[in-house]
Structures are given as structure tokens and as C-alpha cells.
């Protein structure tokens, strides 16, 4: 459970909420992720007497895992057929996945900032 001492002393918590594999990411939108995260914050709030806004003020949102690969699936580094050309560079499925995950992070951040007037 969230350490109240850590939180009340100004600690920042990173919430790894954005999926980093294509299968899971394809099932989500920034809006569905916002609802999921807000549900988590509601549970924390009910059990700690911290406000959801207070949690939001001390939150970072992040990818769900540090590894942004589809190990053994489409988009894995050994996949050589899935490329998209943009300008003079070629993007792999993995690179498009990373871009999409980080677009979701930005959009999710805006949703939460607007909800809590941050």
C-alpha cells in the first residue's frame, strides 16, 4: 500500500499505466487508461483519506514496463518485414509502438490535468 509518510512528505509516485506491448495497447485508449487510473486513485483515496487530486498532484504517469518490445511477437527486433518509411527514415513496428505509447502518455496527462485543474 502507498506509504503515507512518503506521500505526505512530498514524494512523487510513478504510475506505470500505459501498456508497452502492441496487443494490450491496441485494447486501450487514453480515455480508458484515465478511467482505470482514476479507479486506482479512488481506491487509494478511500483507504488513506488522501484526495484523488492530491494523488494526481504528486503523480507521474509512465509506460507500464521499461521494455518497449514485443518479445517473440510482431514487432520484435528480428521482425524484418514490418517497416514504415517516414521521410528519410524507416520505422519498425517497435518504433511505431513506442511512439504510440508516448502519444498516449501525453494525451492521458492532458486528460488528468484538465480533470484536476493542474
N, C-alpha and C positions, 0 to 999 in steps of 0.2 A: 504494500500500500504506500501511497505517497507520503514521504516524510514531511510532516507538518513543520518541524523545526527548519528543515532545509528550505521549504517553500516560504515560510513566514520571514525568513532572513533574506529573502530576495532571490533565492535560487531559481534558475531557469530550467524548465523541463522540455526535452525534445520529444515530440510525439511522432514516431515513425508510422505514418498513416498511408502514404501513397505507395501502392504496390509497385514492385520493380520487375515483375515478370509479365510478359505480354498477356497470358491467359487471365490473370487476376485483374490487370489494369484494364483489359477490354470490357470487364464487367462493371466498371466503376465510372463515375463522372466526378468532377469536383463537388457537385451538389450532394451526391450520395456519400462521398467521403466526409463532407461537412456534417451531414446528419449523423454519421457513425461517430465522428469525433465529439460532436455535441452530446451524444448519448453517453459516451465515456465520461465527459466532463460533468454531466448531470449526476452520474453515479458517484463520482469523486465528491462532488458538491454535497450530495445528500449524506455522505458518510464522514465528512470532515468539517462541515459548516463553512467551507470556502465557497465563494461565489464563482459561478461559471465565468463571469467577466474577470475576476481576479486570476483565475486559472489561465484565461486567454491572454491576459497582460504579461504573464510570465511563461508563455509557451513559445516554442519554436516548432514548426512543422517540418517534417523531413521525409525522405524516402523510407519505406518500410525496412529495407536492408541496405547495407553498404554495397552489396554486389548488384550491379545493374545488368545481369546477364541471364539468359535463358539457358542454363547449363543443360546440354543434351537435347535442346529443342530448337525450333526455328529461331534463328537469330543468334545462335551460339557462334562463337568465333570461328568454328570450322565451316559454317554455312557460307558458301561462296556464291550462291545464286541470287540471294536476296539483296539487291543494291538499288539505290535510287540516286540519280545524279541531280545535284543542285549546283548550278553554276559550274565551277571547275572542279568541284569535289564530289566524291561518291559517298553516299551514306549507306551503311549497313542497316539491317533490321534492328540490331542492338542500338546503334546510334539514334535511330528514329524513336526507339523505345525510351531511351534516356531523355531525348528532347520532349517527348510526350509527358513523361513523368514530371519533368521540371516545369512544363506548362501547367500541369495540374497543380503543382505546388503553388505557383503564382496565383492562379485563379482561386484556389482554396484559401490562400492567405487573404485575398481581397474579400471573399465571402465572409470570413471571420472578422476582419477589420470593420466591415460595414455592419455586421450584426452587433458588435460590441462598441461601436463608435471609437475605434482605436486609430 
